Amino acid sequence: MSNALVRLNNIFNNLPSVFDEDLWEVDFPNEYSKVLNGRCDFEEDNEKYKVMLEVPGVKKDEININLKNDNLTISWKREREKNEDTKKRAVYERSSGSFTRNFYVENADADKVEAELKDGILTLTLHKKESAKPREIAIK
């Protein structure tokens, strides 16, 4: 066998089988929840950081935003609403539970943070401290 085929064979031999019992013990609703909650875009330039985080179905009073020691923490807890008067079968697929997301935002100014929640997207703009912004130095 050629070296390439040996390496390929080793890769396939070391992959777990899709029929392994452990594979089916995954908490699929929990994994599904991770996919639907907290996907984000993170941008940085010389002036600011911008975080756009998906928070579908979360109300603004359920979201906590903290900035401490250059760490931005966004968290929320969502409870599932159930109709107790349901006389027929009910299926609940919308996720519930708590979620936390952390970002390192060096030299962000805690006094200049803007937050907006619109159409299930939480947008945070964190302006950098003046001392952290690059300065052009003139040569004399």
ChimeraX commands (.cxc) that place a marker at each C-alpha (Angstrom):
marker #1 position 0.00,0.00,0.00 radius 0.5
marker #1 position 1.21,3.52,-0.70 radius 0.5
marker #1 position 1.85,5.91,2.18 radius 0.5
marker #1 position -1.22,7.98,1.27 radius 0.5
marker #1 position -3.46,4.92,1.38 radius 0.5
marker #1 position -1.96,3.79,4.71 radius 0.5
marker #1 position -2.62,7.22,6.22 radius 0.5
marker #1 position -6.19,7.25,4.86 radius 0.5
marker #1 position -6.77,3.74,6.20 radius 0.5
marker #1 position -5.49,4.83,9.65 radius 0.5
marker #1 position -7.87,7.80,9.67 radius 0.5
marker #1 position -10.90,5.60,8.93 radius 0.5
marker #1 position -9.83,2.95,11.43 radius 0.5
marker #1 position -9.57,5.57,14.19 radius 0.5
marker #1 position -12.96,7.18,13.52 radius 0.5
marker #1 position -15.73,6.03,15.85 radius 0.5
marker #1 position -18.39,3.95,14.21 radius 0.5
marker #1 position -21.70,5.67,13.57 radius 0.5
marker #1 position -23.25,2.62,15.19 radius 0.5
marker #1 position -21.40,3.00,18.49 radius 0.5
marker #1 position -23.86,3.16,21.38 radius 0.5
marker #1 position -22.22,6.32,22.79 radius 0.5
marker #1 position -23.16,8.27,19.68 radius 0.5
marker #1 position -26.86,7.81,20.36 radius 0.5
marker #1 position -26.56,9.01,23.97 radius 0.5
marker #1 position -26.02,12.61,22.84 radius 0.5
marker #1 position -28.58,15.04,24.24 radius 0.5
marker #1 position -29.90,16.17,20.86 radius 0.5
marker #1 position -32.35,18.82,22.17 radius 0.5
marker #1 position -29.48,20.44,24.11 radius 0.5
marker #1 position -27.17,20.35,21.08 radius 0.5
marker #1 position -29.98,21.69,18.89 radius 0.5
marker #1 position -30.45,24.54,21.37 radius 0.5
marker #1 position -26.76,25.48,21.09 radius 0.5
marker #1 position -27.10,25.79,17.34 radius 0.5
marker #1 position -30.15,28.02,17.54 radius 0.5
marker #1 position -28.97,30.25,20.38 radius 0.5
marker #1 position -25.97,32.47,20.52 radius 0.5
marker #1 position -24.54,32.46,17.01 radius 0.5
marker #1 position -22.72,35.71,16.53 radius 0.5
marker #1 position -20.66,38.00,14.39 radius 0.5
marker #1 position -17.78,39.76,16.13 radius 0.5
marker #1 position -15.97,42.71,14.57 radius 0.5
marker #1 position -13.13,44.89,15.78 radius 0.5
marker #1 position -11.56,48.02,14.33 radius 0.5
marker #1 position -9.36,50.78,15.76 radius 0.5
marker #1 position -12.34,52.55,17.35 radius 0.5
marker #1 position -14.69,49.85,18.63 radius 0.5
marker #1 position -15.86,46.27,19.00 radius 0.5
marker #1 position -19.20,45.21,17.55 radius 0.5
marker #1 position -21.02,42.05,18.61 radius 0.5
marker #1 position -24.17,40.88,16.81 radius 0.5
marker #1 position -25.67,37.92,18.65 radius 0.5
marker #1 position -28.74,35.86,17.72 radius 0.5
marker #1 position -31.21,35.73,20.60 radius 0.5
marker #1 position -34.43,34.44,19.02 radius 0.5
marker #1 position -37.49,34.77,21.20 radius 0.5
marker #1 position -35.59,36.36,24.09 radius 0.5
marker #1 position -37.01,39.54,25.60 radius 0.5
marker #1 position -34.69,42.42,26.45 radius 0.5
marker #1 position -35.48,42.21,30.18 radius 0.5
marker #1 position -34.28,38.56,30.14 radius 0.5
marker #1 position -30.78,39.51,28.89 radius 0.5
marker #1 position -27.90,40.38,31.23 radius 0.5
marker #1 position -24.84,42.20,29.86 radius 0.5
marker #1 position -21.72,42.66,32.00 radius 0.5
marker #1 position -18.32,44.13,31.20 radius 0.5
marker #1 position -15.58,43.55,33.77 radius 0.5
marker #1 position -11.80,43.24,33.40 radius 0.5
marker #1 position -11.96,43.26,29.58 radius 0.5
marker #1 position -14.47,40.39,29.58 radius 0.5
marker #1 position -17.90,40.90,28.09 radius 0.5
marker #1 position -20.51,38.42,29.32 radius 0.5
marker #1 position -23.94,38.11,27.76 radius 0.5
marker #1 position -26.41,35.74,29.37 radius 0.5
marker #1 position -30.11,35.01,29.45 radius 0.5
marker #1 position -32.55,32.52,30.84 radius 0.5
marker #1 position -35.65,31.53,28.95 radius 0.5
marker #1 position -38.50,29.55,30.44 radius 0.5
marker #1 position -40.82,27.46,28.32 radius 0.5
marker #1 position -44.42,28.58,28.41 radius 0.5
marker #1 position -46.85,25.69,28.74 radius 0.5
marker #1 position -50.60,25.77,28.43 radius 0.5
marker #1 position -51.94,23.85,31.40 radius 0.5
marker #1 position -55.45,23.77,29.87 radius 0.5
marker #1 position -54.34,21.56,26.97 radius 0.5
marker #1 position -56.72,18.61,26.72 radius 0.5
marker #1 position -55.03,17.05,23.72 radius 0.5
marker #1 position -51.46,16.06,23.09 radius 0.5
marker #1 position -48.97,18.94,23.19 radius 0.5
marker #1 position -45.53,19.13,21.60 radius 0.5
marker #1 position -42.99,21.66,22.86 radius 0.5
marker #1 position -40.00,22.17,20.56 radius 0.5
marker #1 position -38.93,25.70,21.45 radius 0.5
marker #1 position -35.89,25.62,23.68 radius 0.5
marker #1 position -35.73,26.76,27.26 radius 0.5
marker #1 position -32.86,27.09,29.68 radius 0.5
marker #1 position -29.96,29.42,30.30 radius 0.5
marker #1 position -27.23,30.57,27.98 radius 0.5
marker #1 position -23.95,32.46,28.47 radius 0.5
marker #1 position -21.50,33.83,25.92 radius 0.5
marker #1 position -18.16,35.50,26.75 radius 0.5
marker #1 position -15.90,37.76,24.67 radius 0.5
marker #1 position -12.50,39.29,25.36 radius 0.5
marker #1 position -12.69,43.01,24.57 radius 0.5
marker #1 position -9.39,44.58,25.57 radius 0.5
marker #1 position -9.60,48.28,26.55 radius 0.5
marker #1 position -13.36,48.59,25.98 radius 0.5
marker #1 position -14.79,51.66,27.68 radius 0.5
marker #1 position -17.55,50.52,30.06 radius 0.5
marker #1 position -19.09,54.00,29.95 radius 0.5
marker #1 position -19.50,53.89,26.16 radius 0.5
marker #1 position -21.41,50.67,25.53 radius 0.5
marker #1 position -24.48,50.72,23.28 radius 0.5
marker #1 position -26.98,47.85,23.16 radius 0.5
marker #1 position -29.92,47.33,20.82 radius 0.5
marker #1 position -32.30,44.38,20.43 radius 0.5
marker #1 position -34.12,44.21,17.11 radius 0.5
marker #1 position -35.65,41.28,15.22 radius 0.5
marker #1 position -33.97,38.68,17.46 radius 0.5
marker #1 position -30.48,40.18,17.05 radius 0.5
marker #1 position -28.71,41.78,20.00 radius 0.5
marker #1 position -26.19,44.33,18.72 radius 0.5
marker #1 position -23.56,45.67,21.12 radius 0.5
marker #1 position -21.13,48.43,20.24 radius 0.5
marker #1 position -18.26,48.81,22.69 radius 0.5
marker #1 position -16.09,51.83,22.06 radius 0.5
marker #1 position -12.42,51.54,22.94 radius 0.5
marker #1 position -10.77,53.79,25.51 radius 0.5
marker #1 position -9.00,56.78,23.99 radius 0.5
marker #1 position -5.68,55.56,25.38 radius 0.5
marker #1 position -6.04,52.29,23.44 radius 0.5
marker #1 position -6.71,53.87,20.06 radius 0.5
marker #1 position -3.76,54.06,17.66 radius 0.5
marker #1 position -2.22,57.46,17.16 radius 0.5
marker #1 position -0.19,58.69,14.29 radius 0.5
marker #1 position 3.05,60.25,15.43 radius 0.5
marker #1 position 4.43,63.17,13.50 radius 0.5
marker #1 position 8.18,63.31,12.87 radius 0.5
marker #1 position 9.82,66.63,13.73 radius 0.5
marker link #1:1,2 radius 0.2
marker link #1:2,3 radius 0.2
marker link #1:3,4 radius 0.2
marker link #1:4,5 radius 0.2
marker link #1:5,6 radius 0.2
marker link #1:6,7 radius 0.2
marker link #1:7,8 radius 0.2
marker link #1:8,9 radius 0.2
marker link #1:9,10 radius 0.2
marker link #1:10,11 radius 0.2
marker link #1:11,12 radius 0.2
marker link #1:12,13 radius 0.2
marker link #1:13,14 radius 0.2
marker link #1:14,15 radius 0.2
marker link #1:15,16 radius 0.2
marker link #1:16,17 radius 0.2
marker link #1:17,18 radius 0.2
marker link #1:18,19 radius 0.2
marker link #1:19,20 radius 0.2
marker link #1:20,21 radius 0.2
marker link #1:21,22 radius 0.2
marker link #1:22,23 radius 0.2
marker link #1:23,24 radius 0.2
marker link #1:24,25 radius 0.2
marker link #1:25,26 radius 0.2
marker link #1:26,27 radius 0.2
marker link #1:27,28 radius 0.2
marker link #1:28,29 radius 0.2
marker link #1:29,30 radius 0.2
marker link #1:30,31 radius 0.2
marker link #1:31,32 radius 0.2
marker link #1:32,33 radius 0.2
marker link #1:33,34 radius 0.2
marker link #1:34,35 radius 0.2
marker link #1:35,36 radius 0.2
marker link #1:36,37 radius 0.2
marker link #1:37,38 radius 0.2
marker link #1:38,39 radius 0.2
marker link #1:39,40 radius 0.2
marker link #1:40,41 radius 0.2
marker link #1:41,42 radius 0.2
marker link #1:42,43 radius 0.2
marker link #1:43,44 radius 0.2
marker link #1:44,45 radius 0.2
marker link #1:45,46 radius 0.2
marker link #1:46,47 radius 0.2
marker link #1:47,48 radius 0.2
marker link #1:48,49 radius 0.2
marker link #1:49,50 radius 0.2
marker link #1:50,51 radius 0.2
marker link #1:51,52 radius 0.2
marker link #1:52,53 radius 0.2
marker link #1:53,54 radius 0.2
marker link #1:54,55 radius 0.2
marker link #1:55,56 radius 0.2
marker link #1:56,57 radius 0.2
marker link #1:57,58 radius 0.2
marker link #1:58,59 radius 0.2
marker link #1:59,60 radius 0.2
marker link #1:60,61 radius 0.2
marker link #1:61,62 radius 0.2
marker link #1:62,63 radius 0.2
marker link #1:63,64 radius 0.2
marker link #1:64,65 radius 0.2
marker link #1:65,66 radius 0.2
marker link #1:66,67 radius 0.2
marker link #1:67,68 radius 0.2
marker link #1:68,69 radius 0.2
marker link #1:69,70 radius 0.2
marker link #1:70,71 radius 0.2
marker link #1:71,72 radius 0.2
marker link #1:72,73 radius 0.2
marker link #1:73,74 radius 0.2
marker link #1:74,75 radius 0.2
marker link #1:75,76 radius 0.2
marker link #1:76,77 radius 0.2
marker link #1:77,78 radius 0.2
marker link #1:78,79 radius 0.2
marker link #1:79,80 radius 0.2
marker link #1:80,81 radius 0.2
marker link #1:81,82 radius 0.2
marker link #1:82,83 radius 0.2
marker link #1:83,84 radius 0.2
marker link #1:84,85 radius 0.2
marker link #1:85,86 radius 0.2
marker link #1:86,87 radius 0.2
marker link #1:87,88 radius 0.2
marker link #1:88,89 radius 0.2
marker link #1:89,90 radius 0.2
marker link #1:90,91 radius 0.2
marker link #1:91,92 radius 0.2
marker link #1:92,93 radius 0.2
marker link #1:93,94 radius 0.2
marker link #1:94,95 radius 0.2
marker link #1:95,96 radius 0.2
marker link #1:96,97 radius 0.2
marker link #1:97,98 radius 0.2
marker link #1:98,99 radius 0.2
marker link #1:99,100 radius 0.2
marker link #1:100,101 radius 0.2
marker link #1:101,102 radius 0.2
marker link #1:102,103 radius 0.2
marker link #1:103,104 radius 0.2
marker link #1:104,105 radius 0.2
marker link #1:105,106 radius 0.2
marker link #1:106,107 radius 0.2
marker link #1:107,108 radius 0.2
marker link #1:108,109 radius 0.2
marker link #1:109,110 radius 0.2
marker link #1:110,111 radius 0.2
marker link #1:111,112 radius 0.2
marker link #1:112,113 radius 0.2
marker link #1:113,114 radius 0.2
marker link #1:114,115 radius 0.2
marker link #1:115,116 radius 0.2
marker link #1:116,117 radius 0.2
marker link #1:117,118 radius 0.2
marker link #1:118,119 radius 0.2
marker link #1:119,120 radius 0.2
marker link #1:120,121 radius 0.2
marker link #1:121,122 radius 0.2
marker link #1:122,123 radius 0.2
marker link #1:123,124 radius 0.2
marker link #1:124,125 radius 0.2
marker link #1:125,126 radius 0.2
marker link #1:126,127 radius 0.2
marker link #1:127,128 radius 0.2
marker link #1:128,129 radius 0.2
marker link #1:129,130 radius 0.2
marker link #1:130,131 radius 0.2
marker link #1:131,132 radius 0.2
marker link #1:132,133 radius 0.2
marker link #1:133,134 radius 0.2
marker link #1:134,135 radius 0.2
marker link #1:135,136 radius 0.2
marker link #1:136,137 radius 0.2
marker link #1:137,138 radius 0.2
marker link #1:138,139 radius 0.2
marker link #1:139,140 radius 0.2
view
